[in-house]
Amino acid sequence: MTSHPSMGPRGLVRIAAPPGTGKSTVLPHLVDLARGHAVVADIDEILEEGSLLGVSIADPAAAQNWPAYDRLWARIAGFVTRAELFIVLLIQVPGVDEPEDPRLLGWEIDDELRARRLRSRGESEAVIEDAAADAAGLRSVLPPDRIIRTPDGASPPRCAEILWQAASRMADPA
């Protein structure tokens, strides 16, 4: 396997998960675990109301902007990796047409649990169906050994521990 382009031996590890999986909830716990070893970020952290510098990003109608947004994050990751740290980036599920990335992990939870979480946030049934489709897409993009499945009753700190262990192995497989 080759490393992600221009990311070096301890580069970018992306963890893809559909909406409602818990990315935002586990983020502070992952940050605590990674302190001094890696930078952890959620791809949506730099957005303001779904936009970056006034350009819509977090909307399907803005799909033409997504490649530029991904390139921005690759550049940010380059800043981190040149300091010989790695970066764990929580992302949405990539499309099936994206190039193979050996440092991409998936994160899954039970479909019904994800649906309950999204409903509790007031999301529409269309959003819930899209998240289920994203989960199915994740399973089609990644082999099972690169998909992390956290137990239904796992606390956010426990989920963060599971994700951190997998990301650490992926970043430094030696």
C-alpha positions as CSV (number, residue, x, y, z in Angstrom):
1,M,0.0,0.0,0.0
2,T,1.1,3.5,-0.7
3,S,0.6,6.5,1.5
4,H,-1.9,9.2,0.7
5,P,-0.3,11.6,-1.8
6,S,2.1,14.1,-0.1
7,M,1.2,13.0,3.4
8,G,4.3,11.1,4.3
9,P,4.6,8.1,6.6
10,R,2.5,9.7,9.4
11,G,-0.1,11.5,7.4
12,L,-3.7,12.0,7.1
13,V,-6.1,9.4,8.5
14,R,-9.7,10.0,7.5
15,I,-12.6,8.5,9.4
16,A,-15.8,8.6,7.3
17,A,-19.2,8.3,8.9
18,P,-22.8,9.1,7.9
19,P,-24.7,11.9,9.7
20,G,-26.0,10.8,13.1
21,T,-23.1,8.4,13.8
22,G,-21.6,10.6,16.5
23,K,-18.7,12.5,14.9
24,S,-19.4,15.8,16.6
25,T,-20.1,14.0,19.9
26,V,-16.8,12.0,20.0
27,L,-14.7,14.9,18.7
28,P,-13.7,16.3,22.1
29,H,-12.9,12.9,23.4
30,L,-10.7,12.1,20.4
31,V,-8.9,15.4,20.8
32,D,-8.1,14.5,24.5
33,L,-6.8,11.1,23.4
34,A,-4.7,12.5,20.6
35,R,-3.2,15.4,22.5
36,G,0.6,15.5,21.8
37,H,0.4,12.8,19.2
38,A,-2.0,14.0,16.5
39,V,-4.3,16.7,15.5
40,V,-8.0,15.8,15.3
41,A,-10.6,17.8,13.4
42,D,-14.1,17.4,12.0
43,I,-14.3,18.5,8.4
44,D,-17.2,20.8,9.3
45,E,-15.4,22.7,12.1
46,I,-14.3,25.6,9.9
47,L,-17.8,26.2,8.4
48,E,-20.0,29.0,9.6
49,E,-23.7,28.1,9.0
50,G,-22.7,25.6,6.3
51,S,-20.4,28.1,4.4
52,L,-16.7,28.9,4.2
53,L,-16.0,32.6,3.5
54,G,-19.5,33.0,2.3
55,V,-19.4,30.0,-0.1
56,S,-21.9,27.3,0.5
57,I,-20.3,24.0,1.3
58,A,-22.7,21.9,3.5
59,D,-25.5,21.6,1.0
60,P,-26.0,19.1,-1.9
61,A,-26.6,22.1,-4.2
62,A,-23.0,23.1,-3.5
63,A,-21.5,19.8,-4.7
64,Q,-19.3,21.6,-7.2
65,N,-17.5,23.2,-4.3
66,W,-16.7,19.9,-2.5
67,P,-13.5,19.1,-4.4
68,A,-12.0,22.5,-3.6
69,Y,-13.0,22.1,0.1
70,D,-11.3,18.7,0.1
71,R,-8.2,20.2,-1.4
72,L,-8.2,22.9,1.4
73,W,-8.3,20.1,4.0
74,A,-5.4,18.3,2.2
75,R,-3.4,21.5,2.5
76,I,-4.3,21.9,6.2
77,A,-3.2,18.3,6.7
78,G,0.1,19.1,5.0
79,F,0.8,21.8,7.6
80,V,0.3,19.3,10.4
81,T,2.2,16.4,8.8
82,R,5.3,18.5,8.1
83,A,5.5,18.8,11.9
84,E,5.8,15.0,11.9
85,L,2.4,14.6,13.5
86,F,-0.6,13.0,11.9
87,I,-4.0,14.3,11.5
88,V,-7.3,12.4,12.1
89,L,-10.0,14.0,10.1
90,L,-13.7,13.1,10.6
91,I,-15.5,13.3,7.3
92,Q,-18.7,12.5,5.5
93,V,-18.9,9.4,3.4
94,P,-16.9,9.8,0.2
95,G,-18.4,9.0,-3.2
96,V,-17.8,5.7,-4.9
97,D,-15.9,7.5,-7.7
98,E,-13.2,8.9,-5.3
99,P,-9.8,7.4,-5.6
100,E,-8.8,4.6,-3.3
101,D,-7.3,6.0,-0.1
102,P,-5.5,3.3,2.0
103,R,-5.8,5.6,5.1
104,L,-9.5,5.9,5.0
105,L,-11.5,4.2,7.7
106,G,-15.2,3.9,8.1
107,W,-17.3,4.2,11.3
108,E,-20.6,2.5,11.6
109,I,-23.4,2.2,14.1
110,D,-26.7,0.4,14.0
111,D,-29.0,1.9,11.4
112,E,-31.9,2.2,13.8
113,L,-29.7,3.9,16.4
114,R,-28.5,6.4,13.8
115,A,-32.2,7.0,12.7
116,R,-33.2,7.7,16.3
117,R,-30.4,10.1,16.8
118,L,-31.3,12.0,13.7
119,R,-35.0,12.1,14.6
120,S,-34.0,13.5,18.1
121,R,-32.2,16.3,16.3
122,G,-35.4,17.1,14.3
123,E,-34.0,15.8,11.0
124,S,-36.5,14.9,8.2
125,E,-37.2,11.4,7.0
126,A,-35.3,12.4,3.8
127,V,-32.2,13.2,5.8
128,I,-32.5,9.9,7.7
129,E,-32.9,8.0,4.4
130,D,-29.9,9.8,3.0
131,A,-27.8,8.8,6.1
132,A,-28.9,5.2,5.6
133,A,-27.8,5.4,2.0
134,D,-24.5,6.9,3.1
135,A,-24.0,3.9,5.4
136,A,-24.6,1.5,2.6
137,G,-22.3,3.5,0.4
138,L,-19.6,3.3,3.0
139,R,-19.9,-0.5,3.1
140,S,-19.5,-0.5,-0.7
141,V,-16.4,1.7,-0.7
142,L,-14.4,0.0,2.1
143,P,-13.5,-3.5,2.9
144,P,-15.0,-4.8,6.2
145,D,-11.6,-4.7,7.9
146,R,-11.5,-0.9,7.5
147,I,-14.9,-0.3,8.9
148,I,-15.1,0.3,12.7
149,R,-18.3,-0.7,14.3
150,T,-18.9,0.7,17.7
151,P,-21.3,-1.1,20.1
152,D,-24.8,0.4,20.4
153,G,-24.5,1.2,24.1
154,A,-20.9,2.5,23.9
155,S,-20.4,5.9,25.5
156,P,-18.8,8.7,23.5
157,P,-15.5,8.3,25.4
158,R,-15.5,4.6,24.6
159,C,-16.3,5.2,20.9
160,A,-13.4,7.7,20.8
161,E,-11.0,5.1,22.3
162,I,-12.0,2.6,19.7
163,L,-11.6,5.1,16.9
164,W,-8.3,6.4,18.3
165,Q,-6.9,2.9,18.4
166,A,-7.8,2.2,14.8
167,A,-6.5,5.6,13.6
168,S,-3.2,5.2,15.5
169,R,-2.7,1.8,13.8
170,M,-3.5,3.2,10.4
171,A,-1.2,6.2,10.9
172,D,1.8,4.2,12.2
173,P,1.4,0.6,11.1
174,A,4.8,-0.5,12.3
